[in-house]
Amino acid sequence: MGRIFETRKATMFARWDRMAKAFARCSKEIVIAVKAGGGSTPETNPALRRALQNARAVNMPKDKIESAIKRATGQGDETYEEILYEGYAPHGIAVLVETATDNPVRTVANMRMHFTKRGGNLGSAGGVSYLFQRMGVFRLDPTGLDVESLELDLIDYGLEEMGEGAGEQGEAQIVVRTAFNDFGAMQRALEERGVTIVSAKSEYIPTGPIELDEERAREVLALIDKLEQDDDVQHVYHNLA
């Protein structure tokens, strides 16, 4: 009985940790969107609109969202610099790490430590990014959607891929991908058609995923897990199949 309780407690704490990390990431996205010059009104700031969509997608409480907006509008001194780090995990797996930091010196030191301690190495700009394609990724609520008609309609706005996906709680979603340069056009097209956007992000999609055996894959995932736990890290992308 005691072992079951400890297992449940560990699972609960892990869930809380993931939730706290997701809220912190969304909070930074909100601050960055407001401070980028678009203002604190989502109707006139597409970047903030996306950040708020992403925050709601992870069930971020309204008071935390409002707090982030207040901090960004001068009621706080938070300023974040977005930096992309590139490197290799063990066994030649390429890794991209998106960060939002208020202290780049600390962040680069931590990135180098994470890579080195787990058998990888931090590279220079452009070292592995050519192995990825940056794309806009929209997750949509499929309720009431005529998916086939929408797919045909979105081709004129840069649609490259469209398919089924699942959300944080396993709920059905429609996933739309477009070239990053078409991100804004796709967002406007979806909004004009009244489509419910669950989340909207730019993501780095590997052009050639690499397969590893289970033991080697675990070594790679150990590095990825450590990177994702770092407070300055927003997203981690890799080409492990």
C-alpha positions in Angstrom: 0.0 0.0 0.0 2.8 2.3 0.9 4.6 1.7 -2.4 1.4 2.5 -4.3 1.0 5.8 -2.4 4.6 6.8 -3.1 4.2 6.0 -6.8 1.0 8.1 -6.9 2.7 10.9 -5.1 5.7 10.9 -7.5 3.3 10.9 -10.4 1.4 13.9 -8.9 4.6 15.9 -8.3 5.8 15.2 -11.8 2.5 16.5 -13.2 2.8 19.6 -11.1 6.3 20.2 -12.3 5.2 19.9 -15.9 2.3 22.3 -15.3 4.6 24.8 -13.5 7.1 24.6 -16.4 4.3 25.1 -19.0 2.9 28.1 -17.1 6.4 29.7 -16.8 7.0 29.2 -20.6 3.7 30.8 -21.5 4.3 33.7 -19.1 7.6 34.4 -20.9 5.9 34.2 -24.3 3.3 36.8 -23.1 5.9 39.2 -21.8 8.0 38.9 -25.0 4.9 39.5 -27.2 3.9 42.6 -25.3 7.4 44.1 -25.0 8.0 43.4 -28.8 6.0 46.5 -29.4 2.6 45.2 -30.3 0.8 46.4 -27.2 -1.2 44.6 -24.5 -4.4 44.2 -26.5 -4.7 40.9 -28.3 -7.0 42.3 -30.9 -4.1 44.5 -32.2 -1.2 42.2 -31.3 -1.1 38.9 -33.2 1.9 37.7 -31.2 0.1 38.3 -27.9 -3.0 36.6 -29.4 -0.9 33.5 -30.1 0.7 33.6 -26.6 -2.7 33.8 -25.0 -4.0 30.9 -27.1 -1.0 28.8 -26.0 -1.6 29.7 -22.4 -5.2 28.7 -22.5 -4.2 25.4 -24.2 -2.3 24.4 -21.1 -5.1 25.7 -18.8 -3.0 28.5 -17.4 -5.1 30.3 -14.8 -6.5 33.7 -15.7 -4.8 35.5 -12.8 -1.4 34.2 -14.0 -2.1 35.4 -17.5 -3.1 38.9 -16.3 -0.1 39.0 -14.0 2.2 38.3 -17.0 0.6 41.1 -19.0 0.9 43.6 -16.1 4.6 42.7 -15.7 5.2 43.3 -19.5 3.4 46.7 -19.5 5.7 48.3 -17.0 4.5 47.0 -13.7 7.6 44.9 -13.6 11.1 44.9 -15.0 11.2 41.5 -16.7 13.0 41.5 -20.1 13.8 38.3 -21.9 16.2 37.7 -24.8 15.3 34.8 -27.2 18.4 32.8 -28.1 18.5 29.6 -30.1 21.3 27.1 -29.2 22.5 24.3 -31.4 24.3 21.1 -30.6 24.6 17.4 -30.8 23.4 14.8 -28.3 25.2 11.5 -28.1 25.2 9.3 -31.2 25.0 12.2 -33.6 21.4 13.4 -32.8 20.9 17.1 -33.7 19.3 19.3 -31.0 17.9 22.8 -31.1 17.1 24.6 -27.9 14.9 27.7 -27.8 15.5 29.8 -24.7 14.1 33.0 -23.3 16.6 34.4 -20.8 17.2 37.5 -18.6 20.9 36.4 -18.3 22.5 35.0 -21.5 25.8 34.4 -19.7 24.1 32.1 -17.2 22.1 30.4 -19.9 25.0 29.6 -22.3 27.0 28.2 -19.3 24.1 25.9 -18.4 23.6 24.8 -22.0 27.2 23.8 -22.3 27.1 22.0 -19.0 24.0 20.0 -19.9 25.4 18.9 -23.3 28.9 18.1 -21.9 27.7 16.1 -18.9 25.5 13.9 -21.0 27.9 13.0 -23.8 26.9 15.8 -26.3 28.5 19.0 -27.3 27.2 22.6 -27.8 27.8 23.9 -31.3 27.8 27.2 -33.0 25.0 29.0 -34.8 24.1 27.2 -38.0 25.8 24.0 -37.0 22.7 21.9 -37.0 19.7 24.1 -37.8 20.1 23.2 -41.5 18.8 19.8 -40.5 15.4 21.3 -39.6 12.7 23.2 -41.3 11.1 26.0 -39.3 7.3 25.8 -39.7 4.2 27.4 -38.3 2.1 24.8 -36.5 -1.6 25.4 -35.6 -3.7 23.1 -33.5 -7.4 23.4 -34.1 -10.5 22.3 -32.4 -12.2 20.0 -34.9 -15.7 20.6 -33.6 -18.0 21.6 -36.4 -15.2 21.7 -39.0 -15.6 20.5 -42.5 -12.0 19.4 -42.6 -11.8 18.5 -46.4 -13.3 21.9 -47.4 -11.0 23.8 -45.0 -7.9 22.0 -46.3 -8.7 23.0 -49.9 -9.4 26.6 -48.7 -6.1 26.9 -46.8 -3.9 25.9 -49.7 -4.0 29.5 -51.0 -2.6 30.6 -47.6 0.5 28.4 -47.5 -0.9 25.1 -46.2 1.8 22.4 -46.4 0.4 19.7 -44.2 -2.9 19.0 -42.4 -3.8 16.0 -40.3 -5.2 14.6 -37.1 -3.4 15.1 -33.7 -4.1 15.0 -30.0 -3.9 17.7 -27.3 -2.5 17.7 -23.8 -5.4 15.6 -22.4 -5.6 13.3 -25.5 -8.4 15.3 -27.0 -8.8 15.2 -30.8 -7.2 18.1 -32.8 -6.5 19.1 -36.3 -2.8 20.0 -36.9 -2.0 22.5 -39.7 1.5 23.2 -40.8 2.8 26.0 -43.0 6.1 27.5 -43.9 7.2 29.9 -41.3 7.0 32.8 -43.7 3.3 32.1 -44.2 2.6 32.0 -40.4 0.8 35.4 -40.3 -1.2 34.7 -43.4 -2.4 31.4 -42.1 -3.3 32.8 -38.7 -5.4 35.5 -40.4 -7.1 33.0 -42.7 -8.1 30.8 -39.8 -9.3 33.7 -37.7 -11.4 35.1 -40.5 -13.1 31.7 -41.0 -14.0 31.5 -37.3 -11.9 28.5 -36.7 -11.0 27.8 -33.0 -7.2 27.9 -32.7 -6.1 25.9 -29.7 -2.5 26.8 -30.0 -0.2 28.5 -32.6 3.6 28.1 -32.6 6.6 28.0 -34.7 8.4 24.7 -34.5 11.5 23.1 -36.0 10.7 20.0 -37.9 13.6 17.6 -38.6 14.0 16.9 -42.3 15.6 13.5 -41.7 14.8 11.7 -38.4 17.4 9.2 -37.2 16.6 5.9 -35.6 18.6 4.5 -32.7 18.3 1.3 -30.6 16.6 1.6 -27.2 19.8 1.9 -25.1 21.3 4.7 -27.2 17.9 6.5 -27.5 17.7 6.6 -23.7 21.0 8.4 -23.5 19.7 11.0 -26.0 16.4 11.4 -24.1 18.3 11.9 -20.8 19.9 15.0 -22.3 16.7 16.2 -23.8 14.9 15.8 -20.4 17.6 17.7 -18.6 17.4 20.5 -21.1 13.6 20.7 -20.8 13.9 21.1 -17.1 16.1 24.2 -17.4 14.2 27.3 -16.4 15.5 29.3 -19.3 14.4 26.7 -21.9 11.2 27.2 -23.9 11.3 24.3 -26.3 13.7 21.5 -27.4 13.7 20.0 -30.9 15.7 17.0 -32.1 15.9 14.6 -35.0 15.6 11.4 -33.0 12.9 9.2 -34.7 
